[in-house]
Amino acid sequence: MDSASAQINLTFRWQFLSSVFVTILQLTALVLLGRYLDFRELGAYALFQIIFRFALYVFEPGMFFSLVQRHEYGTPLVNTLIRKQIVILLISLALLGGLFFLDLNDDLRTIILPGIVLILVIGLGALPHSKLILMARQREIAWIQAVSYLAEFIWIISAIKLADPLWVFLMALLIRYIFYYGLCFLVSLRTEMRIPQAEIADIPTRHIKPSRDQVLSQLLSFLQGQYDTLLITGLFGMNVLGPYNLATEYSYLAFSKINPLFHKATFPFLSKTIRLGGDSVSIVRNNLSSYLLVMLSVYILLWTHREGLLSLAYLEKSTELARMAAFILVVALIKAVNNILTGYLLAYGAASWVLKWNLVLTIVNYLVCGIFWWIQIKLEVFLIFSIVYSLIFMFAGAYFLQKFCMKGNSILDFNILSVMLCVLPIWIACFSIEHFVTHPLWSVFLSGLATLFLIFVFQKQRLLDLLHLKIMR
């Protein structure tokens, strides 16, 4: 195993251990969210999450993207990037603050002030976080993440019966990120930056432009991802947006946990390998094989057992949630794969292409939104359309990666194809067990064992690697 693979595996292990702990806490908090908030309050919380996603998309890592992508540092460079980040931050705060003085309903007024604080925290905290990623301080990032989610969870269980539940969950998100970026800042003060110095003359082309393109691309990606929220709110109201958002939270849980694990472990070392002229193709193939094996297996479990799992968590609300999740889970899986492919493209320096592609997607999304609004589309038809729509754009991104980044080699090799062949027997086993075993927990447990057995049969070595927390051979 080469040094890049060893570093990727080490990074993955720390992130994995933290993610397991965080997922347990987040699942419990998500159950409490669904039980304590009614559908209208869930709709208001969904609007707050739009602000949260905007802050993450635009400011994390924001203008500091090039530090990790180029593996360069230096005081003049950092000062320049900070100034650019603050300008974007002030514009965003001014726009959001302006909404507060408009004649808005109470749901929007409730979320704007905590939303402003959240944007400020993430916008200012991105630099120390990026410094830790740049120096491969993944162990520190892992425990910081765990501590932050623990602080959020302690707040929720302490305050949920003493205050308005919606306010408790709004403050919980703020507490998580104040802890997270505050601890990142403290650790970064003790981090020595042993990184090549950036040449001042190269800052505009090697750092400002790709970082600006990435910020704009992320902003467009955020905008294109909100068209469904806009459409559902306009056509069906907050009482439908609430369960739709909760079903989305369930459906994207694996995406939100697994994708960052692979991206954070791979991106810094893949971009460095590309910069030094190493064997980047092998890293992409090897990483993608492990990723698909994990993600496909998890989503088969979530899809086949959605009704039982949601009934345990949300009782009488589960029927409506399971109906929506049947479609949203498929969309989430497709978007998860598309997201990992985009990460590879960014490592190859294709930020400009990603920006243009996201511009196309944003325009198309809102054209589709306008058409569906005009014809008053039914919710089920929209959900089916979302699956087909996501597939089209995932294949387009894969085509660009294949044509312009793989140096004439195919993305798909024998290992990736063999992983994909495991899907059918795993799905048959999980579907059969769910059908004949009535208790949801026993059904999930037996399906998990069956999944591991089938992976052992078809992908023995890769399963053993994953059990040893190795995603690269």
Salt bridges, closest charged atoms under 4 A:
GLU60 OE2 - HIS129 ND1 3.04
GLU72 OE2 - ARG206 NH2 2.62
GLU72 OE1 - HIS207 NE2 2.68
GLU72 OE2 - ARG275 NH2 3.92
ASP107 OD2 - ARG40 NH2 2.82
GLU140 OE2 - ARG137 NH2 2.79
GLU152 OE1 - ARG176 NE 3.03
GLU192 OE1 - ARG194 NH1 3.90
ASP213 OD2 - LYS209 NZ 3.02
GLU249 OE2 - ARG53 NH2 3.46
GLU320 OE2 - ARG323 NH2 2.65
GLU380 OE2 - ARG323 NH1 2.19
ASP465 OD1 - LYS470 NZ 3.93
ASP465 OD2 - ARG473 NE 3.40
